[in-house]
Amino acid sequence: MREGTKIASTTERPPGNPEESGRRNRGSWQRLKAEDIANRYGLVGAWIVLIAVFGALEPDKFLTLSNFQDIFSSQAVLVVLSIGVLPALAVGAIDLSIAGTMGLALVIVGWLNVLHGWPIALAVLVALAAGVIVGGINALVIVRLGIDSIVATLGMGTLLAGIAIGINNLAISGISTSLIDAARTNVGGLQLVFFYALALALVLWYVFRYTPLGRYLFFIGGGGGVARLSGIPVDRVRAGSLVFSGLASAFSGVLLAGVLGAADPTVGPSYLLPALAGAFLGATAIVPGRFNVWGTVIAVYFLATGITGLELLGLSGYIEQVFYGGSLVLAVVLSRLASRRTQS
């Protein structure tokens, strides 16, 4: 009887207060949820704050529909270049030849179409093929020969910039109106080039999010040895990502030819820093610690908004390099911290 009483008494005293425990669990969950939201959408919040600040300082110039239409349209080529390099970055290859490839494609279009009278469609195909060839050479040197991607692509980018100037060292005007119309035609106040960038972003997002290839890219980036043991064709995926980077870079050069209506051999290299800044800053948003499409798109327009606002305040010339350079350094640090938080 005493034994039964002892059992009853122990079962009637719960080890803790369920309500208090529930409150603690809810509080912890809410804190985690708030932290996750801040990590994912902090850059979006910073973009909104930036718009509010410049809107307050220059409301008549900054807070206009035409200004935002210009920002979204003018940066579309940079969006293509930035998201085009994401697959290579995802597998751990830093492609510094993207701007050189872009500049070469730009010059090829103008040189063939204007100076040699080639149909614009054929000139565009040759430019895109050049991008694929560049990507293939990068893949051969990096994947097959084992050369560090930074060294290999830095040399390739410099080589391509020299080739572009060697083909024609002066700006070429008079590019076919068909290409200009295909890039500049307005739809809802935005140039068609913006919708090309959006379409590419949607395709890459789908690949990253819903296909085995997307999972392979990040698995390889996390460790090639482990990926090989899992049966993933590491070399083929890495090579394919570099070829795609070359193709996307050439495509951005073709689009730039349509936007400018001309081909300047000195334009391409200036896009390298903004493209990398957008890609690395984008890795701190939406999916922190991982290169991702929508984070990159937001980052490109965040940076463009900041530069536009500063220029409207009278700070021009040097400010673009300072802003992009500082943003790249900050982005690399933040993306590394975000990656460590994700791993822990």
N, C-alpha and C positions, 0 to 999 in steps of 0.2 A: 504493500500500500504506500509505504514511504517512497519506494522506488518509483511507483506510478506518479506520486505527487511531484517528485523531483523532475520527472520527464515533462509533466504538465507545466511546471513553473518555467522550465527552460524554453518551452515552445511558446509560452505566452509573452516572453520578453524579446522583442525583436532587437537585432544587433544595432540598429540605428534608426534615425527618423527618416522615413521615406520621403516626406515632403521637403525636408532640408536637402537630402541627397538629390532629389529631382531639381531643386532650384540651382544647386551647384552645377549639375550637368547641363541645365539649360543655359546658365551663365557662361560656362566654358564653351558651349556650342556657339552661342551668340558672339563671343569674343573671337573665336576661330573664323566664324562666318564674316565678321566685320573686317578682320585682318585679310582674309582671302579676297574680299571685294576691293579693299584698298590696294592690294598687290596687283590684282588683275586690271583695275580700272583707274589706277592712280594717274597714269599718263593722260587718260581722257579728262580727268578732273583738272589736271594741270593745263591742258589745252583750253578748257572752258575758262579757267582763271586768266590765261593769257589773252584770250579774246576779250574778256571783261576789262582787263587793264588797258589794253590798247584802244578798246572802244571808248573808255572813259577819257583817255588822253587825246585821241583823234577821232571823235565820233562822226564828223562829217566826211572824212576820207576812209576810215577803216570800216565802220559799220554800214557798209553799202552792199547791196546785192551784187553789183558789178565787181567789187573787190573780191568777194568770196568766189564768184564764178571764175575770175581770173586766176585765183590761187588754185582751185581744183583743176582747171584746165592746164595751166602752165606747168604744174608739177606731175602731170600724168606720165610723162616720159621717164621721169625719175622714179616713179612708182614701179613702172615696168622693170627698170634696171635693178631696183632694190629687191623686189620680190623674185626676180629671175635668178639671183645669186643664192637664194635661201636653200635650195636643195644641196648645193655644194657646201654651204656653211653647216647644214644639218649633219653632214657626214664628216665634218671636221676639216674641210678643205677651204682655205681662205683664198678666194679668187680675186687677185688684184689686177687682172687683165681685162676686167669687164668694161672699164672706161675706154681702154685702147681698142677693144673690139667694137665698141659702139662708134668711136670716131672713125675707124676703118670702114665700117658699113656705111656710115654717113657719106664719106668721101667717094666710096665705090658707086653709090647711087647717083651722086652728082656728076662724077667723072664719066660714067657710062651713058647716062641719060642725056646730059647737056653737051658734053664735049665730043662724044662719039655717036650721038643720035640713036642710042638703043631705046627700044620701047621700055617704058617705066616698069612694066611687070617683069620683064627679063632682068632689068637692072636690080630690082628688088630681090629676085630669086638668087642672083649671084651674090648679093650682099649677105643674104641669109646663109647661103652655102659657105661663105667665108667664115661666118660665125661658127658654123658646125665644124669646119676644119680647125679653127683655132681651139675650140673646145676639145676636139679629138687629140690635137697635139699636146694640150695641157694634160689630158688624161693619160696619154702615153708616158709623158715625162714624170708625172706624179705617181700614177698607179703602178705602171710597169717598172720604171726605173727607180722609184722610191725617193725621188727628190722632194724636198720640203715644198709644200704648196705656196708658201709666201715667197720663197726665193724664185721658184719656177715661174709663177704668174707675174711677179714684179718685173722679171726680165722680159717676159712675153708682152706685157703691157707697154713697156718702154719701146720694145721692138716694133710693135704695131703703131704706136704714135709716130715713130720715125718713118715707117712705111707710108702712113697716111699723108705725111708732109711730102714724102718723096713722090707720091703719085701726083699730087698737085699742091703746091705750097701757098696757093691763094684761094680765097673763098670763091665758090662757084654758084652763081645765081641763075635763075631761069629753070628750075626743076619743074617737071611736068605738073600742070594744074590738076591732073587726075589724082596724084598723090597728095597735093595740097588740099584738095577738096575732101579726100578721104580722111584727112587728119583734122582739118579746121572747121568743117561744117558744124554749125551749131544745132544742137538738139536740146530744147528746154533751157537754153542759155549756157550750155556746156558744150565744149568741142568734142567731136567724135573720139579723139584720142583718149579722153577720160573714160569712155565706155570700153575701149579696148583694154585699158589698164584694169578696169573693174572686172571684165570678162576673164582676163588672165588670173586675177586674184581669186575669183570664184573657182576656177579650175584647179589651181594649186591648193587652195583650202580643201577642196574635196579630196584631192590626192593625199594630202597630209592627214586628213581626219578619217577617211573612210576606206582607204585601200591598203593592201599589204605593203605596197611599195613605200607608202608614207611611214608605216611602222618600221620598215627596214632602214630607212634613212636615219631615223633617230636612234635606232638600235646600234647601227654602225658607228654613229657619232659618239655613242656612249662607250664603245669599246669594240674595235674590229676583231680582236681575238675571240671574244665571247660570241660575236655574231657569226664568225666562221664555224665555230663549234656547233652552233644552232642550225647550220645548213644554209645560211643566207649567202648568196653569191656576192660577197663583199666587193671584189674588184669590179665586177660588172656594174653594180649599183653606183659605186664611187665614180667610175668612168662616165656612166650615163648622166650623173648629176653635173659633171664638168662640161659635158657636151651640151646639156640643156642650158647651162649658164652662158656658154658661148652663143647659142641660138637666141636666147632671150636678150642678150646684150646687143646682138646684131639687129634684132627686131626693134629695140629701143632706138638704135641709130637710124633705121628706116623711118620710124615715126618722127624722129627729130628732123629729118630731112623734109618731111611733109609739113611740120609745124613751122619751120624756119623758111621754107621755100628756097633754101640754099644749103650749100655744104661747105663748112669751114673746118679745115683740118686741125685747127687748134682748140676746138670746142670740147672734144671728147674727154681729155684728161681732167677737166674741171669737174666732171660728174663723179669721180671716184670717191672723194671724201663724203659728199652728201649721201651717196648710195650706201656706203658702209655705215655711216652714222644712222641712217634710217633703219637698216637691218639690225644693228646691235641695240639701238634704243628700243626698237620694236620687240626685242627679246625680253624686255622688262615689263611688258604689258600683255594683257589677255591670257597668255600662257607663260607666266614668268619663268625665266630660266631656260626657255626653249625658243629657237627661231620660229616665228609663226607669221602667217600672212597678214592677218588683220592688225596685229600689233605693229608690223612694219608700215602698213598703209597709214595708220594713225600717226606713227612717228614721223613719216615724211611730211604729212600735212601740219603736224605740230611744229616742226622745224621751219617749214615754209611760212607759217603764220607768224612765228617769232621774227623771222628776218624781214618779212613784209612790214610788220609793225614798227620795227626799229628803223627801217628805211623811211617810212612815213614821218618818223620823228626827226629825220635829218641825219641819221647815222648810216652812211653808205660806204661802199668801197671795202674797207678792211673788215667791217662788222660781219660779213657773211662767212669769211674764213674763221674768224674768232668764234662765231656761234657754232659753226659745224664742227670745228676742231674740239672745242670744249665739250660739245654734246657727245662726240664720239668717245672721248676719254671717260666722261661720266657714264655713258651707256655701257661701256665694257666693264667698268667697275660694278655697276648695278646689276647687269646680267649675270656676272660671276657670283655676286652675293645671292641673287635669286636662285641660281642653279644650286648653290650650296644648301639653301633653305629647302629646296625641293628634294634633294638627296637625303637630307637629314630627316 
